[in-house]
Amino acid sequence: MSLATLLVLADGRLPSGGHAHSGGLEAAVSAGRVGDLDAVAGFLRGKLHTAGLVAAAFAAAACANPARWAELDEGLDARISSPALRKASRAQGRAMIRAGRAMWPLPVVGRDPHQPVALGVLASAAGLVPLEAAVAAAHGTVTGPASAAVRLLGLDPYQVHALIARLAPDTDRIATAAAACAHDPADALPAAGAPLLDIGAELHATWEVRLFAS
């Protein structure tokens, strides 16, 4: 396992635009569904087991065979029912490809693939394996909203990071399950959904004033 390279890819400071997105948390806070540390814990757990599983599976598949990026991108697009979330995912994917080209030689991919597909392509170019790509993707689905929770709710960052630490075993299990299907056809990959995230994203996109892009 290329641990140092994996840390580079999973680093929240990677200039891929992730800091500008709350992963749906801003809308959930506004709707009153998330207001304290326990609610944040539930939000992170739910996101990991839905969007996190899907992202990890597609990142693992793209890492296993980057030449499949177009097929995988189309399959992931069909799984994101919210236009606002599709736009956010592609914006982050575009930024990730740009960052990746500064670090490793990348194969030819579309200008703005979905973020998990872009992550998988980068992982492959960096010499990582599908499980490592899945770990980075699953980890990212919880760390982004966790960081946003500190800003949105004024929570203690030490306690929020403790939530991420407690989720680590689940993150590993999700990543392992995702990597196990890395060679499956795109239509056979996980399709877990979170309808409230989709609804919240569409409402959030109409706001004139917001702290996060999504």
LINRASUL-V414729 format. One record per residue. N is the residue number from 1. PSI is psi in whole degrees, -180 to 180 (999 if undefined). D_FIRST is the distance of its C-alpha to the first C-alpha in whole Angstrom. Layout:
BEGIN
((N | PSI | D_FIRST) (N | PSI | D_FIRST))
END
This chain:
BEGIN
((1 | 130 | 0) (2 | 81 | 4) (3 | -44 | 6) (4 | -41 | 9) (5 | -40 | 9) (6 | -41 | 8) (7 | -37 | 11) (8 | -45 | 13) (9 | -35 | 13) (10 | -3 | 14) (11 | 126 | 16) (12 | -14 | 20) (13 | -2 | 21) (14 | 128 | 20) (15 | 69 | 24) (16 | 11 | 23) (17 | 1 | 26) (18 | -30 | 25) (19 | -19 | 27) (20 | 1 | 30) (21 | 139 | 29) (22 | 0 | 30) (23 | 29 | 28) (24 | -5 | 32) (25 | -37 | 32) (26 | -42 | 35) (27 | -39 | 37) (28 | -38 | 36) (29 | -45 | 38) (30 | -35 | 41) (31 | -6 | 42) (32 | 9 | 42) (33 | -22 | 39) (34 | 122 | 37) (35 | -7 | 38) (36 | -178 | 37) (37 | -41 | 33) (38 | -40 | 34) (39 | -36 | 34) (40 | -41 | 31) (41 | -44 | 29) (42 | -39 | 31) (43 | -46 | 30) (44 | -42 | 26) (45 | -44 | 26) (46 | -41 | 28) (47 | -39 | 26) (48 | -42 | 23) (49 | -5 | 24) (50 | -85 | 26) (51 | -34 | 25) (52 | -42 | 21) (53 | -45 | 21) (54 | -47 | 22) (55 | -43 | 20) (56 | -41 | 17) (57 | -43 | 18) (58 | -34 | 20) (59 | -43 | 17) (60 | -42 | 14) (61 | -40 | 17) (62 | -32 | 18) (63 | -40 | 14) (64 | -34 | 15) (65 | 87 | 18) (66 | -25 | 19) (67 | -17 | 23) (68 | 8 | 23) (69 | -40 | 23) (70 | -43 | 27) (71 | -45 | 27) (72 | -39 | 25) (73 | -41 | 26) (74 | -41 | 29) (75 | -39 | 28) (76 | -37 | 27) (77 | -39 | 30) (78 | -21 | 32) (79 | -11 | 30) (80 | 99 | 31) (81 | -21 | 35) (82 | 122 | 35) (83 | -36 | 36) (84 | -40 | 35) (85 | -35 | 32) (86 | -43 | 31) (87 | -44 | 33) (88 | -41 | 30) (89 | -41 | 27) (90 | -35 | 28) (91 | -42 | 29) (92 | -36 | 26) (93 | -41 | 24) (94 | -44 | 27) (95 | -36 | 26) (96 | -41 | 22) (97 | -41 | 23) (98 | -44 | 25) (99 | -41 | 22) (100 | -37 | 19) (101 | -23 | 22) (102 | -14 | 22) (103 | -39 | 19) (104 | 154 | 18) (105 | 122 | 20) (106 | 149 | 20) (107 | 169 | 22) (108 | 123 | 26) (109 | 170 | 25) (110 | 166 | 28) (111 | -36 | 29) (112 | 68 | 28) (113 | 161 | 26) (114 | 150 | 25) (115 | -46 | 23) (116 | -36 | 20) (117 | -44 | 21) (118 | -41 | 20) (119 | -43 | 17) (120 | -40 | 16) (121 | -43 | 17) (122 | -42 | 16) (123 | -43 | 12) (124 | -45 | 13) (125 | -29 | 15) (126 | -3 | 12) (127 | 16 | 10) (128 | 168 | 7) (129 | 165 | 8) (130 | -39 | 11) (131 | -39 | 9) (132 | -39 | 8) (133 | -40 | 11) (134 | -41 | 13) (135 | -46 | 12) (136 | -41 | 13) (137 | -47 | 16) (138 | -43 | 17) (139 | -43 | 16) (140 | -29 | 19) (141 | -19 | 21) (142 | -33 | 22) (143 | -34 | 22) (144 | -56 | 24) (145 | -33 | 27) (146 | -44 | 26) (147 | -40 | 27) (148 | -32 | 30) (149 | -36 | 31) (150 | -42 | 32) (151 | -38 | 34) (152 | -35 | 36) (153 | -3 | 37) (154 | 33 | 37) (155 | 160 | 34) (156 | 119 | 33) (157 | -28 | 29) (158 | -41 | 28) (159 | -36 | 29) (160 | -41 | 28) (161 | -26 | 24) (162 | -34 | 25) (163 | -43 | 25) (164 | -41 | 22) (165 | -40 | 21) (166 | -25 | 23) (167 | -8 | 21) (168 | -45 | 17) (169 | -40 | 18) (170 | -39 | 19) (171 | -43 | 17) (172 | -42 | 14) (173 | -42 | 17) (174 | -44 | 18) (175 | -40 | 14) (176 | -43 | 14) (177 | -39 | 17) (178 | -43 | 17) (179 | -27 | 14) (180 | -21 | 16) (181 | 23 | 19) (182 | -24 | 17) (183 | 6 | 19) (184 | 156 | 23) (185 | 154 | 25) (186 | -37 | 26) (187 | -7 | 29) (188 | -3 | 27) (189 | 161 | 24) (190 | 149 | 25) (191 | 36 | 28) (192 | 136 | 28) (193 | 162 | 31) (194 | 85 | 32) (195 | -36 | 35) (196 | -33 | 36) (197 | -40 | 34) (198 | -47 | 35) (199 | -46 | 39) (200 | -39 | 38) (201 | -40 | 36) (202 | -39 | 39) (203 | -44 | 41) (204 | -36 | 39) (205 | -18 | 39) (206 | -9 | 43) (207 | 139 | 43) (208 | -32 | 45) (209 | 126 | 43) (210 | 155 | 40) (211 | -32 | 37) (212 | 155 | 34) (213 | -28 | 34) (214 | 999 | 33))
END
